[in-house]
Structure formats: C-alpha cells, structure tokens
Amino acid sequence: MEMGLFYKWFNFLVFLGLLFYFLKEPLKDFLGDRRENIKKDIDEVAKQKARVETKFQDYRKKLAEAHTEINQLQKEMRQEGELEKVNLIKKAKSFAEKIRDDAAKVAEQELGRAKLTLKKMTLLLAVDLAKQWVEKVIENEDQERLISVAIDQLEREQNERKNFS
C-alpha cells in the first residue's frame, strides 16, 4: 500500500510539475496583465476622482459666486426699489400740490363768477326798484326827459369805448 500511495503522490507531483511547466508562462502573463489592468483601472479611477474633485471645487466656487451675485442683485433691487419709492412719493406730493393749486384757482374763479352774478342781480334789482320809484314819482314829461338824457349818456359812453378800443 505504501507503494500505491507513493505512486499517487508521485503522479500528483509530476502532474503539478507539468502544470507548472506548461502553465507558468500563460499564468505569469495572465497575472501580469491582470496586475497591469488593475493598476490602469486604479490610475484611471484616481484621474477620474481628481477630475471630479476639480469639477466639484469649480461648482462649489460657482455656487459661492452665484450666492454672492444673488445677494448683490437683491441689494441693488432693494436700492432701486427705495429710489422708486422716493420718486413715487415725490411725484405724488407734486401731483397733490398741483391738485390743491388747481382747486384753489377753480374756487377763485367760481367765487369771481358768483360775485359777478350777485352784482348783476343787485344791479337788476336796483334798476327795477329805481324804475318803480321813477314810475311813482316822476311824471310822463320827466320820464321822457330822463330817458333821453340816459340814452345820450349811454351813446357817449359807447362812442368813448369804440374810440378807446
């Protein structure tokens, strides 16, 4: 039995030797290629990681710049809003002042018209009263003479106005 076991071990060792002899170069090439591929993959991953980190830093920088720009735009918009507010208030005050001035002018004009109307009404009333008094007090001859004097006076005033114009 010992011999049978010895041959088995001997066959096994010869088999391993032959395997080693014939597979040494292909195995060496395979493992070398595998090692190179793994090294290349690691290098490629390292390069990609570096590119990604660079892009990440760029995006972080751009994001910070965007926040700064947003804050600047908000500040400018607030300032423009305040300026617009001040301008609108100035325009509103100016418009209100104009409305007050226009209202005062219209009130003065209406007051002038009212005064003129009152004067006309007073004159008409005075003329009516004078007419009634004249009718009671003055006789026909006196009336004709007064009318004639009044007409002459009115004609003179009218001629004077024509000459003055």
C-alpha positions in Angstrom: 0.0 0.0 0.0 2.7 2.3 0.6 3.8 1.9 -2.9 0.4 2.7 -4.2 0.3 5.8 -2.1 3.7 6.8 -3.2 2.7 6.5 -6.9 -0.3 8.5 -6.3 1.7 11.2 -4.7 4.4 10.9 -7.3 1.8 11.2 -10.1 0.2 14.1 -8.3 3.6 15.9 -8.0 4.5 15.1 -11.7 1.1 16.4 -12.7 1.7 19.6 -10.6 5.2 19.9 -12.2 3.8 19.6 -15.7 1.0 22.0 -14.9 3.5 24.4 -13.5 5.9 24.0 -16.5 3.1 24.4 -19.2 1.0 27.0 -17.3 3.9 29.0 -15.9 4.2 31.5 -18.8 0.4 31.8 -19.5 -0.3 32.2 -15.8 2.6 34.7 -15.5 1.3 36.6 -18.5 -2.3 36.4 -17.2 -1.4 37.6 -13.7 0.9 40.3 -15.1 -1.8 41.5 -17.5 -4.3 41.3 -14.7 -1.9 43.3 -12.5 -1.5 45.9 -15.3 -5.2 46.2 -15.9 -5.9 46.6 -12.2 -3.1 49.3 -12.0 -4.5 51.0 -15.1 -8.0 50.9 -13.5 -6.7 52.3 -10.3 -4.8 55.1 -12.1 -7.9 55.8 -14.2 -10.1 55.9 -11.2 -7.6 58.2 -9.5 -7.6 60.5 -12.5 -11.4 60.5 -12.6 -11.5 61.2 -8.9 -9.2 64.1 -9.4 -11.3 65.4 -12.3 -14.5 65.0 -10.2 -12.9 66.8 -7.3 -11.8 69.6 -9.6 -15.3 69.9 -11.1 -16.7 69.8 -7.5 -14.4 72.6 -6.5 -15.4 74.6 -9.6 -19.1 74.1 -8.9 -18.6 75.0 -5.3 -16.8 78.2 -6.4 -19.5 78.9 -9.0 -22.2 78.3 -6.4 -20.5 80.7 -4.0 -20.2 83.3 -6.8 -23.9 82.7 -7.6 -24.8 83.3 -3.9 -22.7 86.5 -4.0 -24.3 87.6 -7.2 -27.8 86.9 -5.9 -27.1 88.9 -2.7 -25.7 91.8 -4.8 -28.7 91.7 -7.1 -31.1 91.7 -4.1 -29.2 94.6 -2.6 -29.4 96.5 -5.9 -33.1 95.7 -6.3 -33.7 97.0 -2.8 -31.9 100.2 -3.5 -33.7 100.6 -6.8 -37.0 99.9 -5.0 -36.2 102.6 -2.4 -35.3 105.1 -5.1 -38.5 104.3 -7.0 -40.4 104.6 -3.7 -38.9 108.1 -3.0 -39.6 109.2 -6.6 -43.2 108.0 -6.4 -43.7 109.8 -3.2 -42.2 113.0 -4.7 -44.4 112.7 -7.7 -47.5 112.0 -5.5 -46.7 115.1 -3.4 -46.2 117.2 -6.5 -49.4 115.9 -8.0 -51.3 116.6 -4.8 -49.9 120.1 -4.6 -51.0 120.7 -8.3 -54.4 119.4 -7.5 -54.6 121.8 -4.5 -53.4 124.7 -6.6 -55.9 123.9 -9.4 -58.7 123.6 -6.8 -57.8 127.0 -5.3 -57.8 128.5 -8.8 -61.2 127.0 -9.6 -62.6 128.2 -6.3 -61.3 131.7 -7.0 -62.9 131.6 -10.5 -66.2 130.3 -9.1 -66.1 133.0 -6.4 -65.5 135.7 -9.0 -68.4 134.3 -11.1 -70.6 134.3 -8.0 -69.6 137.9 -7.2 -70.3 139.0 -10.7 -73.7 137.2 -10.7 -74.5 138.9 -7.4 -73.5 142.3 -8.8 -75.7 141.7 -11.9 -78.6 140.6 -9.7 -78.1 143.6 -7.4 -78.0 146.0 -10.4 -81.1 144.4 -11.9 -82.9 144.7 -8.6 -81.7 148.3 -8.3 -82.9 149.1 -11.8 -86.3 147.5 -11.0 -86.6 149.5 -7.8 -85.5 152.7 -9.5 -88.0 152.0 -12.2 -90.8 151.5 -9.8 -89.8 154.6 -7.9 -89.5 156.6 -11.0 -92.9 155.5 -12.2 -94.4 156.6 -8.9 -92.6 159.9 -8.5 -91.8 161.2 -12.0 -94.4 162.3 -14.5 -94.5 161.5 -18.2 -92.6 164.6 -19.3 -89.9 164.0 -16.7 -89.7 160.4 -17.7 -89.2 161.2 -21.4 -86.5 163.8 -20.5 -84.7 161.4 -18.2 -84.8 158.6 -20.8 -83.5 161.0 -23.4 -80.6 162.0 -21.0 -79.8 158.4 -20.2 -79.8 157.4 -23.9 -77.5 160.3 -24.7 -75.2 159.3 -21.9 -75.1 155.6 -23.0 -74.3 156.7 -26.6 -71.4 158.8 -25.4 -70.0 156.0 -23.3 -70.4 153.6 -26.3 -68.5 156.1 -28.6 -65.8 156.5 -26.0 -65.4 152.8 -25.8 -65.1 152.5 -29.6 -62.6 155.3 -29.7 -60.6 153.7 -26.8 -60.5 150.3 -28.4 
